Amino acid sequence: MKKQFIITLIGTTVPLLFFLNCTGTRPDNLGIRLGKLLECPSTPNCVSSYTDPSDKEHFRAPAPYTKPTNEALLILKQRIKDTPRTKIIKEENNYLYVEFTSLLMRYVDDVEFYFDEKSKLLHFRSASRLGKSDLGVNRKRIETLLKDLAI
């Protein structure tokens, strides 16, 4: 659905188009598969702890955790809930799938967190649903959520 807004700037009418339905289709292939999350696409709008570390564009190291998984999950969930425009789609014992929606264009990013209890590492994947570039939004989001995360 497209909606057009007219904004008046100093006596001049300027049409601005806002595509309010930039959500795309929710992926049906997310989740833990063979003990891992899905690979990042080749586009630069994704960051993951499962990417090859030599891939500087997509890789970010997983976060170690020491608390029991259920406690660590609660801490992360609270951080997510404190973030505007988020919706937890799926929650399991060691897994979270969250949608983050941008303010203006309503783009949706699919973000997954996997608490690997064997290695005591919090893995993640954050990817834009549409487009090519995200101007670093996915990486910044992960950095913000994991910064000083005492889990």
C-alpha atoms as one frame of an Amber mdcrd trajectory, in Angstrom:
protein
   0.000   0.000   0.000   1.403   3.387  -0.954   0.376   6.587   0.758   1.378
  10.055  -0.292   1.863  12.873   2.171   2.023  16.544   1.238   4.266  18.725
   3.367   4.244  22.493   3.112   7.658  24.091   3.440   7.775  27.899   3.566
   4.788  28.349   1.271   5.825  25.611  -1.178   4.025  22.316  -1.392   6.444
  19.394  -1.706   5.083  15.870  -2.204   6.929  13.182  -0.308   6.238   9.528
  -0.901   6.411   7.211   2.027   5.969   3.562   1.291   4.431   2.425   4.512
   4.405  -1.237   3.604   8.121  -2.020   3.355   7.821  -4.963   5.704   8.354
  -7.703   3.136   7.388 -11.292   3.844   8.409 -12.996   7.068  11.018 -15.675
   6.240  10.039 -19.262   6.894  13.578 -20.646   6.935  14.868 -19.085  10.173
  15.731 -20.965  13.330  18.401 -23.334  14.555  19.416 -25.836  11.896  22.116
 -28.382  12.658  23.175 -26.307  15.678  23.572 -23.070  13.713  21.638 -20.082
  12.421  21.157 -19.375   8.716  24.099 -17.928   6.763  24.114 -14.237   5.820
  23.271 -13.414   2.211  26.009 -11.814   0.114  24.420  -8.363   0.517  25.984
  -6.044   3.124  22.776  -5.754   5.207  23.462  -8.674   7.542  25.724  -9.452
  10.490  26.201 -12.875  12.063  28.387 -14.697  14.543  28.387 -17.754  12.250
  29.998 -15.995   9.310  33.626 -16.774   8.538  35.746 -14.396  10.683  37.683
 -13.303   7.591  34.436 -11.805   6.228  34.749  -8.434   7.991  31.544  -7.134
   6.395  29.301  -9.791   7.958  31.167 -11.258  10.937  30.910 -10.235  14.557
  32.137 -12.543  17.301  29.552 -14.260  19.509  29.184 -13.088  23.110  30.242
 -15.434  25.913  27.835 -15.894  28.816  28.208 -17.425  32.260  24.714 -17.269
  33.761  22.248 -20.113  33.294  20.667 -19.870  29.834  17.196 -19.019  31.141
  18.579 -16.070  33.163  20.717 -14.837  30.271  17.697 -15.066  27.970  15.606
 -12.945  30.369  18.294 -10.249  30.481  18.508 -10.111  26.687  14.702 -10.101
  26.360  14.480  -7.084  28.644  16.995  -5.199  26.506  14.970  -6.071  23.423
  11.709  -4.957  25.073  13.371  -1.652  26.009  14.112  -1.067  22.308  11.366
   0.729  20.354   9.469  -0.997  17.536  10.374  -4.576  18.423   8.240  -7.681
  18.379   9.298 -11.073  19.703   8.006 -13.575  17.159   9.335 -16.833  18.564
  10.840 -17.803  21.883  12.231 -21.172  22.895  14.502 -22.317  25.725  17.670
 -21.106  24.009  16.382 -19.148  20.999  14.746 -15.784  20.259  13.450 -14.494
  16.936  12.652 -10.784  16.938  11.453  -8.301  14.330  12.833  -4.759  14.504
  10.944  -2.143  12.462  12.433   1.173  11.317  10.616   4.360  12.247  10.063
   6.083   8.908   9.958   3.566   6.125   8.819   0.664   8.335  11.553  -1.684
   7.068  11.736  -4.914   9.038  14.931  -6.643  10.123  14.859 -10.266  11.254
  17.085 -10.847  14.270  17.821 -14.191  15.881  19.667 -15.084  19.070  20.859
 -18.583  19.912  22.289 -19.456  23.314  24.655 -22.337  22.574  24.682 -24.072
  25.949  27.543 -26.370  24.970  30.024 -23.585  24.201  28.345 -20.952  26.453
  28.272 -18.500  23.534  25.411 -16.236  22.487  25.192 -16.415  18.699  23.095
 -14.097  16.558  22.060 -13.169  13.059  20.588  -9.769  12.153  19.476  -9.255
   8.546  17.389  -6.768   6.603  14.389  -8.338   4.967  14.451  -6.014   1.937
  17.060  -4.004   0.064  20.800  -4.235  -0.204  22.387  -1.751   2.147  21.278
  -0.992   5.675  23.906   1.702   6.331  25.273  -0.435   9.171  22.008  -0.598
  11.130  22.138  -4.351  11.775  25.713  -4.275  13.092  24.996  -1.218  15.242
  21.896  -2.892  16.708  23.851  -6.012  17.679  26.655  -3.903  19.167  24.116
  -1.909  21.205  22.235  -4.958  22.461  25.399  -6.841  23.410  27.369  -3.881
  24.839  28.174  -4.428  28.510  25.761  -7.344  28.550  26.663  -9.062  31.812
  25.255 -12.482  31.177
